[in-house]
């Protein structure tokens, strides 16, 4: 596996990325769950940043059908 960045300048993102280090200890069959957890955490962090900046938007979010929403 390639090297992970040491820091991203955002502690929340750093914690999520650090969680990917456990992939080496897990069987491949469990990797999807780890990636889904990381993706969900990153998505939540990005939404929190948008909300904090007053830029709550649906851009980049997916509909229930898995299609990107249009702003």
N, C-alpha and C positions, 0 to 999 in steps of 0.2 A: 504494500500500500504506500502511496506517496506521503510525503511529509505534510502535516497539517500546519497552517500558520500559527505562530505563537500567540499573536494578539491581533484583534481587529479594531481596537479603540472603543469598543462597546462591551462592557462587562457581561451583558445579557447574551450577546452573540458569542462571546468567548466561552461562556459556560456551556452553551449548546454545542459548539464545535468541539470542546474538550470531551463532551460525552461521546463523540464518535470514536474516541480512542479505545473504547471497550469493544469495538468490532473485532479486534484481533483475538479476543478471549472467547468470542461466541461462535457457535457453528453458523455456517452460511445461511442456514434456514431461518435464523433469527435476525439476520441483517436488515431485512425489509422493515421490521418493526422499529428498529433503531433509526433507520432513515426517515420513516414516517413521523416518529417522535421529534426528530431534529427539524424536519420540514415544518411541522405544526408549530414548534417553538419559534422558528424564524419568522413564520407568517404572523404569529401573534405579536412578536416584537416589532415587526414592521407596522402592523396595524396600530400598535400603541404609540409609535413615533408619529404616524400620520395624525392620530387623534390629538396628541399633545401639541401638534403644530396647527391644529384647526383645519387640517386638510383631509378630513375623513372622506374617502373616495372608494368606489367599487372597482376602480381600474386594477386589473391584474387578478381579480378574484374570479373564482369559477362558480358557475351555476350548478344546480343539483344534477344537471345532465352532463357536467364535466366540460362545459363550453365557457370560454372567458366572457365575463360580463362586459358590456360596453358602458363607458361613463355617460 
